[in-house]
Amino acid sequence: MTGAPLHDAASMRATDQAAIAAGVPGARLMEAAGAAVAHVVRVRYPAAGRVVCVCGGGANGGDGLVAARHLRALGVDAWCLVVASRPYAGDALHACEAAVAAGVPVSRVGAVGEGLRGADVVVDALLGTGRSGEPRGAVAEAIGAIRRAGVPVVAVDVPSGVDASTGEAAAVAVAADATVTFHAPKLGHVILPGMALAGRLVVVPIGIPAGAGPEPPAVLTGPATLAALPARPEHGSKYDAGSVLAVGGSRGMTGAIALCSRAALRAGAGILVAAVPSSEQPVVAGLVLEPMTLACACAEADGGLAPAAADAILERAGRASAVALGPGCGRAAGTRELVRRLVVEIPVPLVLDADGLHAIGTDLGLLAGRRAATVITPHAGEAARLLGCTREELAAHRLRMARTLAERAGAVCLLKGADTIVAAPDGSLAVRGGDDPRLASAGTGDVLCGTVAALVARGAAPFLAAAAAAEAHLEAARAVPAGRSLVAGDVLERLALP
């Protein structure tokens, strides 16, 4: 799948090494990195008179020393506080010597709090992309001092305490106003909580040749993701564009299945049939004009689909290209029984969302045993329920949880959120390239579900379908004028897919 490369610590280290092996000196990469940091500090904070660079003992610290030298040359009162148990070596040593020669005050300190007094900006150059786990000792104390300083912070490559490979954060981590990273973004920059701690991300080239190093482990979605979708047949009929069966709806929740159905058509499906409870069929038919409706057996108690609806739904599913199951179907015992049977017996690709996921409980084996492809689209609460963990545990380890869901369910997992993650059982990984907080609105998930189902029905591989749907969903939200709140219908009407 195409998209912007997203590196983890290992792939970025290998990329650096490949660049050096290709003839780019490591010292040149460090010089370019430090100069870029200095430029960002100067542009973002032109009035800053005193900048303190807090430098660790590795290459990240070397970048900070170079940044201080360049800031000094620009007339800024730049200082370096070095927190390291060993003397510098290699390129970092040369950076330190050059900084001292240029008049930068460089002090080795055990505690940095006093040295930050009077600073207008702090540059966090303590820990680089290769460090993970809990910071300890003087480094942990330095991170705490930076957090208490009360001035803007610019992080070098990744905020100290954030895992560049996962976005997980240590108990003590730097909260940066901006992060300057090199060559390409890292997973830790775009996955929560690291995304929030990174602040504004600035990606700068430092001279690494194109194509150097291994394939990155993930991609960031963008226009190229949408361009990778299979084209609709130029001379085909509606039957050649894929058919979607949307299953759901119950008393009081007919809007969900209506939004899902219309989104599937807006995303390019040629035919849409909405299988809904017979008692709610007139309501759904009144809400949507384009889809056909299939009136199914319903439960009198809540107006939801009854177990007796299974045969009619399965017969229709056998003629569909993909099925979307769950929007608005409710949580009554009979509906739960029906959903669990449908999950096992539906013979075509399935997109499972909302109350459909609730019916699964923690029984991910139901999904893993399916013969056809499956995509699940949980939000944080649904994902935590599926995994049997707390929302807090899921929030702290979102990438790991998405991958675990994909592996245990044998399904593509689209974990919704500000850092929407798409993980496949084979290890493929994509992260949506941005966020619009206005998408946290009722019904937008139903639009997303229908979009994924339509793209699968059109012939896209499930992983691509999920990633492209997430990107199209975001672009539709961004098409709503800034400063105006949105509702799900706004997103639906602005979906634009090739």
N, C-alpha and C positions, 0 to 999 in steps of 0.2 A: 504494500500500500504506500502511496506517495504522501509526503508531508515533510515539514522541516525536521531535521535530525534533533533528537533529544538524547543526550549522553548520560551515562552514569559515571561514577568515579573511575571504574576500571577501563571503560572504553575511552574516556578522555585522557587517561594516563597513557594508554596505548597510542592514541592519536598524537600526543606530544612527542612520544618516543619515535613514532614514525616520521614526524616532521624533522626531528633532530637527525635521524638516520638518513633522511633525504638531503641533508646539508644545511638545515637551518639551525644555527647555534642556539643552545638553550639560553645563553645570555641575551641574544637578540629578542627572543620571545619574552623574557622577563622585562627587558627594557620597554618593549612595546606595551606590555600589560600595565606596568607602572605609569607610563606616560598617559595611557588611556584613563586610568583612575584619576590622575591629577587633572586632566582635562574635564572630566565629569564634575569633580569637586569645584573647579573654578567656574564652570558654566552654571551649575546649580546654585552655588553659594558665592556669588561675586563679591559680596561684602565681607566674607570671612577673612579676618585678619590673622587668626592663629588656628592652625590645623595640627592636631596631634595624631600621628599614625601609631597605633598599637600593633606591634609586629611580633609574630611568633618566630619559632626557630627554623622553619623550613622555607620552601619556595614562596609560600604566601607572604611570609615576612619579608622576603627579598622584594616582592612586588611592592610592598608598602614602603620600603626604603627607597626604591626608585621613584615612587610617587612623591615622597617628601622632597627628594632632590629637584624634581621638576617643579613642584610647587614653590620651592625656594627660589628657583630661577624666575618664576612669575611674580616675585615680590611678596609672597605669602610667608609669614612666620611659621614655618613647618618644623615640627619636632618629631622625634621617634622615641618611643618607649619600647624596649625589647624585653619580651617575656619568654625566656628560653633557658633551658638547663644546660645546653651545650653551646660552644662557640659556633659561629656560622662556618660553612664550608662551601666550596664550589661557587656556583653563580650567585648565591645569596651573600657569600663573603665578599665577592667583588662588588656587589650592590652596596653593601655596608661601607666598604672602603671608599667607594665613589661618593656616597652621601656625606661621609665625614669630610672628605676633601673639598666638597662643595659648601661646607659650612653648616650642614644640618646637625643640630645637637642630637646625639644618639646616646641614650642612657639605658643601661641594663638595670631593671628594677624587679623587686619581688612583689610590690603592690603598686598599682598604677593610679589609684584614686587621686592622690595628691598631684600627680603629673597632668591630670585632665583639667585642673582648675584653670579657668580663663580660656579654655578652648571654645572656639566657635563651631568647629566641626571635628568629629572623630572619624578616622579611617580605621576600620576593623580589618586588620591583616594578620589575625592570630592563627586561624586554622583554615586550611584549604579544602579542596574537594575530596582529598584522600582520607580525611579524618572522619571517624564515626564513633559512636558511643558517647558516654558522659564525660565532658571535660572535667579535669581534676586539678587540684592544687592551685598553683599560681595562675594557670590559664582560666580556671573557673572563677577565681577571684577577679581577674581582669575583665571577664565578661560581665560579671556583676557590677563592676565599677563603670563600665561603658553604659550599661542600662540605667544606672543611677545618675549619669552625668547630665541628663536633661538637655542635650544638644543634638543636632542632626548627626546621623551616623551613615557613612557610606561603607558598605562591605565590599571586600575584595574577593571576587569569585563566588563566595557563598557566605552567608552570615555564620559566624562561629557558633557551633552547637547545632547546626542544621545538617542533616545527612544529605549530601548531594545526590545520592542514588535513590532515595526514597521520599524525601520531604519530611521525614520524622525529625522531631526536635528534642534535644536534651532538656532536662529540667531547668537548666540555665543556658539560655541561648540569646544571641544578639538579635534585637529587633531593629532592622535597618530601615532607613528612609529610602535608600536606593542601594542596589547591588550592581556592581560592574563585573560581568563575567566575560569570558574570552572564547572566541571562535564559534560557540553554539551554546544554547541554553542547556541546563542540566535538569534531570527529573525533579530534583529537590527544589528547583525554582518555581515549578508549576503545579506542585501537589501540596495540599495543605497538610500540616500547618506551615511548612517551609515557605509556601507561596506568600502567606501573610507576613512572615518575618522578613522576607526579601525586600518588601517595599516595591518601588518601581525598578524593574529589571532593565538594564542596559547591556546589550550584547555587542561586543566590539571585535573586529578582526585583529589578529596580532601577527599575521604572516604565516599561518599554518597552510600549507598547500591544499587545494581542493582535492578531495579523495584520499587524503592521508588517513591512515588508521583503519580500524575495523568498521563494519556497519554498526550504526548506533542501535541500542536495544529498543528504542521507541521512537515514535514520531509525534510531532505536534500538528494537529489538523489545521487545514487552511484551504484556500481555493484549489490547490492541487488535489486535495482529497476528493472534492466534489467532481473535479475533472476526470478522476479515475473511474467514475461510475459508468456502467455500460449504457450506451445510448439507446433511446427508444427506437424501435424499428421505424425506418423512414416510410415504408409502404405497407405496414401491417395494420391490422384492425385492433380494436380494443382488447380482443382476446389474446393478442400477441404481446400486450404491454403488461401482462400479469394480473391475476385476480387475487383479491384479499377477502378473507372472511374475518369480520370483527365480531367477537363474542363478548357480550357483557350487558350492562344496564340492569337497573332495578328501580323500584319506586323511590323517587326523589333523587336518583342519580343517572337520569337519562342523558344529561349533558355530556358526561364522560364518554359514552359510546358514540354520541353524535360527533364530538370533537375528533375522536380517534378515526372515525369513518371518513369524515371530510378531509382530514389531514392525509390519509392514505391516498385519496384521489388527487389532492393537491400535489402530492409528491410523485405522481406519475402512474399510479396503478390504473389499469384500464377498466377494471370492474371491481366494485365493492358491494358485498352483501353483509348487512348487519343482522346477526342472529340475536334477537332480544326476546324478553318475556312477552307473551301474547298480550298481557294486560297493559304493557308499556309500548307496544308496537305503534299505536296511533300517535303517541307523543313523539317517539323517535322519527316517524315518518313526517311529522309536522315540523320537526327541527331541521331536517336535511332533505334536500330535493334529489341530489344525484345518486346516493346509494339506494340499492334495493334492500328490503327488509325481509327477514325470515322470522315469522312469529312462532315461538317455541313454548313448550309447557312451562308454566310458571307456578310458583308457590304462592298461595293466597296470603300467607302471613306477612311477607315483606315484598311481594311482587318481583322477586328474583327468579332466576332460572332454576327449574326443578331438575332432579336427577333424570326424570322421564324425557328431558330434552336431548339427552345424549345421542340417541340414534339419528335424529334429524340433523344435529350439528355435525356428527361424524360423517354422515352421507354427503353433506355439503362441503365439508373440509376436504374430502377426497377429490373434489373438483377444483379446489383452490390452489394457488401457487404458494400462499403463505397464510397463516392464521395469527391474528392478534387477539389475545385472550386476557380478560381481567378488568378492563376499565368499567367502573361503576357496577360490577356484578354483585357487590354486597358480600356479607360474611356469614350468612345463615348456614346452618349445618348441611342442608340439602344442596346448596350451591357449592359449598366446600367439597362435598362428595362428588358432585358433577365435575368440578374443575380437576380434581385429582384423577378422575377417570379419563377426561379429555387429554390431559397432559401425557398420559401413557399411550393413548390410542390414536391421537391425531397423527396421520401419516406424512404430513408435509412440514416444512419449517415453521416454527412456532416462536412468536414474540410474546413473552409472559410479563405482565405488568400489574401494578396496583393490587386489587383484591385477589387477583390470580396468584400473586406471590404469597399473599397471606395464607391462602389455602394450602400451600406447600409446607408451612411451618418450618421445621429444620430438616425435613426429609428430602435432602438434595438428591438422594439416590433415585427418586422418581424421575428427575430430569436427566441424570446421568445414564439411565437406562433407555432413553429415547433413541429411536433409530434415525430420525431426521434431525436436522440442525435446530438449535435452540438459542434464542437471545433473551436474556433477562435484563430488566431495566429498573433496578431498585434505587430508591433514594436511601439516605443514611439509615433511617429507622427501619425500613424494610430489609436492608442488607444486614443490620445488626440482628434482626429477628431470624433471618435465614441461617446466620452463623451461630446463633445462640450466645452472642456477646453483648456487651453494653454499648450504647451510643458513644460513650467516652472512649472505649477501647477502639471502636471503629474510627473515630475522629483522629486518634493518635497514630493509626497505622493504615491509612486509607489504601495505599498501593498494595500492601501485603494482603489486605482483606479482599480487594478486588481480584487479585490473582488467586487467592484461596477459593473464592466463590466460583471463578471460572473453572478451576481444576476440579473441585468437588461436584459441581453440577454438570461438567462436561459441556458447558455452554459459554457463549460469548457473554460477558458481563459488562453492561454499561452502567457504571456506578455514578449516579447523578450528583451534582453539586457544583460549587464554584470552580472546582478543578475536575470536571467530568472526566472519568477514566474509562477506557475501553480495554478490557483484557480478554484474551482468548485462551482456551485450554492448551494450545501449542506454544504459549509464551509470547505471542504477538501482543504489542502494547501500543496504545495511542492515548494522548491526552488532548482534550479540546483546547484550541489555541485562544483562550480568553474566557471572559465571563461577562454577563450583564445581570446585575443583581435583581433587575425587574422580572427575570424569569422565575423568581420565587413567588409564583402566583398560581392559584388553583386552576387546574385544567391544562397547564402547559405540558405536564407529563403525558397526558392523554394524546396531545398533538405529537409529541415525540414518539410515542408507541406506534401510532399510525404511520408515521414517516418511516420508521425502521421497517415495518411490515411491508410497506410499498416498495422499498428499495430491494428487500429480499425477493419479493414477488417479481420484480423487474429483472432479476438475475444476478444481483450483486452478491458476492460472498458475504456471509453474516458479519464478519469482522469489519469489512469495508462498509457494509450497510449501516452498522451501528455508529461507526466513526463519522461517516458522511452525514448521517441524520443529526448527530450532535452538532456538527459544524453548521449545517443548514438551519437548525433550530436557533443557534446563536446569531447567525447573520440575519434571520428574520426579526429577531428581537432588536437588533441594532438598527434595523430599518425604521423602527418606531422613533420619532423625533426625540432627541435628548431632552430631559427635563419633564417628560410626560410619562406617567405610569402606563402600564400595559395590562391587558387581559389576554387570556389564551386565544381568543378570536383574532386579536391583532397579529399574533405570531402565525396563526393558521393562514390568514389572508396574505401574509408576506413571504411565505415559503417560496423559494425560488431554486428549483433543481433542474439540472440539464436533462 
